[in-house]
Amino acid sequence: MINKVEICGVNTAKLPILENEEKEELLKKIKQGDVEARTKFINGNLRLVLSVVRKFFSRGENADDLFQIGCVGLIKAIDNFDIEQNVQFSTYAVPMIMGEVRRYIRDNNSIRVSRSIKELAYKIMAEKESFLKKNDREPTIEELEKNLNVSKEDIIMSLDSIQTPISLQEPVNGNDVDNLSIEDQISDRKNSDSYWAETITIVEAMKKLNDKEKMIIGQRFFEGRTQLEIADEIGISQAQVSRLEKNAINHIKRLYK
């Protein structure tokens, strides 16, 4: 994937290179509405797009898709670049291209994360960036908790939710085909007799819960949903979900003491 030469029908080995003077001249023409200059400038900066998107190839994303999304970021950078500022175009464009690619990967993640959790994660990321600029170091979880008035658990869960998932087929050590994959290292406890006995007991107990408790227990322990996700879906607070969950668990315990 990393050594792929043709991406989106473009031979990356033959991409043109523009000199700085030529770039400046083309940018001036672009701002005057010159379509031909715009096309030439885009083609002359495809190497920049390639250099950025290559950083994401190891994540298993399709190279053609990443390159196309990177080109969208490049075009946005061209449209928003101010030639009056004393800044190199590449300095301005790289974060724009990278942001577009990251947004694509985030929005196309196979794991669905509720909007409220995503918004909290982005709020935390913004706070981390602001803190880093002021203090030349990243904040601790405790500092984020204090500054944002959000619990440690929610901070950790939100940040984890926007991480890129790793394939279970990925080798543990390198790319050797003889290496063990991640899934080989995971024990399967769901096929044991004790697991099935416990599951049947829980399912029977759930029949005695009210509809809301039954739904919450089902989503929490059988579908792996978080309290925040359930709260967001049914329109109540996380505290209410937590309370209902605790009541349901206590109810089950009383039934099977």
C-alpha positions in Angstrom: 0.0 0.0 0.0 2.8 2.4 1.0 4.7 1.7 -2.3 1.6 2.0 -4.5 2.5 4.0 -7.6 -0.9 4.7 -9.2 -3.5 6.3 -6.9 -6.9 7.4 -8.3 -5.5 6.9 -11.8 -2.6 9.3 -11.0 1.0 8.1 -11.5 2.5 9.4 -8.3 6.0 8.8 -9.6 5.5 11.4 -12.3 3.8 14.2 -10.3 5.0 17.6 -11.3 7.0 19.9 -9.0 6.5 23.6 -8.9 9.3 26.1 -8.0 8.5 28.7 -5.3 8.3 31.6 -7.8 6.0 29.6 -10.0 3.7 28.8 -7.0 3.5 32.5 -6.0 2.6 33.5 -9.6 0.0 30.8 -9.9 -1.6 31.8 -6.6 -1.9 35.4 -7.8 -3.7 34.2 -11.0 -5.9 31.9 -9.0 -7.1 34.8 -6.8 -8.0 36.6 -10.1 -10.2 33.7 -11.2 -7.7 31.9 -13.6 -9.1 28.3 -13.9 -6.1 27.0 -15.8 -3.7 28.3 -13.1 -5.8 26.7 -10.4 -5.7 23.3 -12.2 -1.9 23.6 -12.7 -1.4 24.6 -9.0 -3.5 21.6 -7.8 -1.5 19.2 -9.9 1.7 20.8 -8.7 0.8 20.1 -5.1 -0.4 16.5 -5.3 3.0 15.4 -4.0 2.2 17.4 -0.9 -1.1 15.6 -0.6 0.6 12.2 -1.0 3.2 13.0 1.6 0.4 13.8 4.1 -1.9 10.8 3.4 1.0 8.3 3.5 1.0 8.9 7.3 -2.4 7.2 7.4 -1.7 4.2 5.1 -0.8 1.9 8.0 -4.3 2.2 9.5 -5.7 0.0 6.8 -7.6 2.7 5.0 -8.0 2.6 1.2 -5.1 4.6 -0.4 -7.3 5.9 -3.2 -10.0 7.2 -0.8 -7.4 8.9 1.4 -5.8 10.5 -1.6 -9.1 11.9 -2.8 -10.0 13.2 0.6 -6.5 14.8 0.8 -7.2 16.5 -2.5 -10.4 18.0 -1.0 -8.3 19.4 1.8 -5.8 20.8 -0.7 -8.6 22.5 -2.6 -10.0 24.0 0.6 -6.5 25.3 1.5 -6.2 26.9 -1.9 -9.6 28.6 -1.6 -8.9 29.9 1.9 -5.2 30.8 1.6 -4.4 34.5 2.0 -1.5 35.5 -0.3 -1.0 38.7 1.6 0.2 36.8 4.7 3.9 36.0 5.0 3.3 32.2 5.1 4.3 29.4 2.8 1.4 27.7 1.1 2.6 24.3 2.3 2.7 25.4 5.9 -0.9 26.4 5.7 -2.1 23.5 3.5 -0.6 20.5 5.5 -2.8 21.0 8.6 -5.9 21.5 6.3 -5.2 18.3 4.4 -4.4 16.3 7.6 -7.6 17.6 9.2 -9.7 16.6 6.3 -8.3 13.1 6.3 -8.7 12.7 10.1 -12.3 13.9 9.8 -13.0 11.3 7.0 -11.5 8.5 9.1 -13.4 9.6 12.2 -16.7 9.9 10.4 -16.3 6.6 8.6 -15.3 4.6 11.6 -17.0 1.2 11.6 -17.7 1.6 15.4 -20.7 3.9 15.9 -20.2 6.4 18.7 -23.0 8.7 19.9 -22.8 12.4 19.1 -22.7 13.4 22.7 -19.5 11.3 23.3 -17.9 12.6 20.1 -18.6 16.2 21.1 -17.1 15.6 24.6 -14.1 14.0 23.0 -13.5 17.0 20.7 -14.0 19.4 23.7 -11.3 17.5 25.6 -9.0 17.5 22.6 -9.4 21.3 22.3 -8.7 21.7 26.0 -5.6 19.5 25.7 -4.3 21.6 22.8 -4.9 24.9 24.6 -3.2 23.6 27.8 -0.2 22.4 25.7 0.3 25.8 24.2 0.2 27.5 27.6 2.2 25.0 29.6 4.5 23.2 27.0 3.1 19.9 28.2 0.0 17.8 28.0 -2.5 18.0 30.9 -3.0 15.1 33.2 -6.5 13.4 33.5 -6.9 15.2 36.8 -6.2 18.6 35.3 -8.7 17.9 32.5 -11.2 16.8 35.0 -10.8 20.1 36.9 -10.8 22.4 33.9 -13.7 20.8 32.2 -15.7 19.7 35.2 -16.0 16.2 33.7 -15.4 12.9 35.5 -12.2 10.9 34.8 -14.2 8.0 33.6 -16.0 10.1 31.0 -12.8 11.7 29.8 -11.1 8.3 29.3 -14.2 6.8 27.7 -14.6 9.7 25.3 -11.0 9.8 24.2 -11.0 6.0 23.7 -14.2 6.3 21.5 -12.4 8.3 18.8 -9.3 6.1 18.6 -8.9 4.1 15.3 -9.7 0.4 15.9 -7.0 -2.2 15.2 -7.8 -5.3 13.2 -7.9 -8.6 15.2 -6.0 -10.1 12.2 -3.0 -7.7 12.7 0.2 -9.5 13.6 1.5 -9.1 17.1 5.1 -8.7 16.0 5.8 -7.2 12.5 4.4 -8.5 9.2 5.7 -12.1 9.2 2.9 -14.4 8.1 4.0 -16.9 10.8 3.5 -14.5 13.6 0.5 -14.7 15.9 -2.3 -12.3 15.3 -4.1 -10.3 18.0 -7.1 -12.6 17.9 -4.8 -15.6 18.7 -3.9 -13.9 22.0 -7.6 -13.5 23.1 -9.1 -16.2 25.2 -12.7 -17.3 24.4 -14.7 -17.5 27.6 -18.0 -17.4 25.9 -18.2 -21.0 25.0 -17.7 -22.4 28.5 -20.4 -24.2 30.4 -20.3 -21.6 33.3 -20.7 -18.7 30.8 -23.8 -20.2 29.3 -25.3 -21.1 32.7 -24.8 -17.5 33.9 -26.2 -16.1 30.7 -29.4 -18.2 30.9 -29.8 -17.2 34.6 -29.5 -13.5 33.7 -32.0 -13.8 30.7 -34.5 -15.5 33.0 -34.1 -12.8 35.6 -34.5 -10.0 33.1 -38.1 -11.3 32.3 -39.0 -10.0 35.8 -37.7 -6.5 35.2 -39.8 -3.6 33.9 -39.5 -2.5 30.3 -37.0 0.3 30.9 -34.8 -1.7 33.2 -34.9 -4.6 30.8 -33.8 -2.4 27.9 -31.0 -0.8 29.8 -29.6 -4.1 31.1 -29.9 -5.6 27.6 -28.0 -2.7 25.9 -25.4 -2.4 28.7 -24.4 -6.1 29.1 -25.5 -7.8 25.9 -24.9 -5.0 23.3 -21.9 -3.3 25.1 -23.5 0.2 25.0 -22.3 2.8 27.5 -24.5 4.7 29.9 -23.9 7.9 27.9 -25.0 6.3 24.7 -28.2 4.9 26.2 -29.0 8.2 27.9 -28.5 10.1 24.6 -30.7 7.6 22.7 -33.7 7.6 25.1 -33.5 11.2 26.2 -32.6 11.0 29.9 -29.5 11.9 31.9 -26.6 9.5 32.5 -27.3 9.7 36.2 -30.9 8.3 35.6 -29.5 5.5 33.4 -27.0 4.7 36.2 -29.7 4.6 38.8 -32.0 2.4 36.7 -29.2 0.0 36.0 -28.3 -0.2 39.7 -31.9 -0.9 40.6 -32.2 -3.6 38.0 -29.0 -5.3 39.1 -30.2 -5.2 42.7 -33.5 -6.6 41.6 -31.7 -9.5 39.9 -29.6 -10.2 43.0 -32.6 -10.3 45.2 -34.3 -12.8 42.9 -31.4 -15.2 42.9 -30.1 -15.0 46.5 
